[in-house]
């Protein structure tokens, strides 16, 4: 079992023949991901990276049986690309594109509520199940196989957490970069739930940042429903109120949006909080060791 993607996942790339689509599709293929084709309107019938190109997602699904799509198209067209993938029956849609207008994402969010499709992103690094499937832009070599799940708003902190976990002698089951925009497809809580229900994940790293309430919602869910240990980190501890920091969603709008307030909530909900990203792996290793000491048969 794995979260969202695995060796059997069949991936198409929307924006396949563009510069970004080509580069990252190549990296995904080299990682061992089953990229079965791509979509570039007007170029259907061609071959690219030894894979077929289709004019529409519907054509690609019909011909390849694809169940995952990754989107590398300009912001002005990205919302239509997401909706097209959902209309074609794609179960998991991963949108890498950043800078999509909020109004467009409101339309997408409303449309997806009536479908069975799950959206990751936009403005995210994607999803990787270590040593099985990479659907995104993350450097695959950092993600060593193991039993720690990662959910993160930040791409670079996803990589840092994976590296810290590996250096602590552990590894990653799946890492989900949910994106840092104000409106995204999958929330922190929803991603944490996936890991709580995953038999191949023993513990979870949850990386958040200033702005919004997703971390607090996830923490309260963990307090009420969690069955696995969670290590949390909140980025933006020195951010001044009212200033956006990196991500469109990372802006302090009130007292509860600050890093300090979120860290307090996480601790109150039983989550082990790392004060620095450099402490994520060490904190997780300590928790796993304590768990092993209490329940050696389960580790």
Order of alpha helices (4+ residues) and beta strands (2+ residues): beta-alpha-beta-beta-beta-alpha-beta-alpha-beta-alpha-beta-beta-beta-beta-alpha-beta-alpha-beta-alpha-beta-alpha-beta-alpha
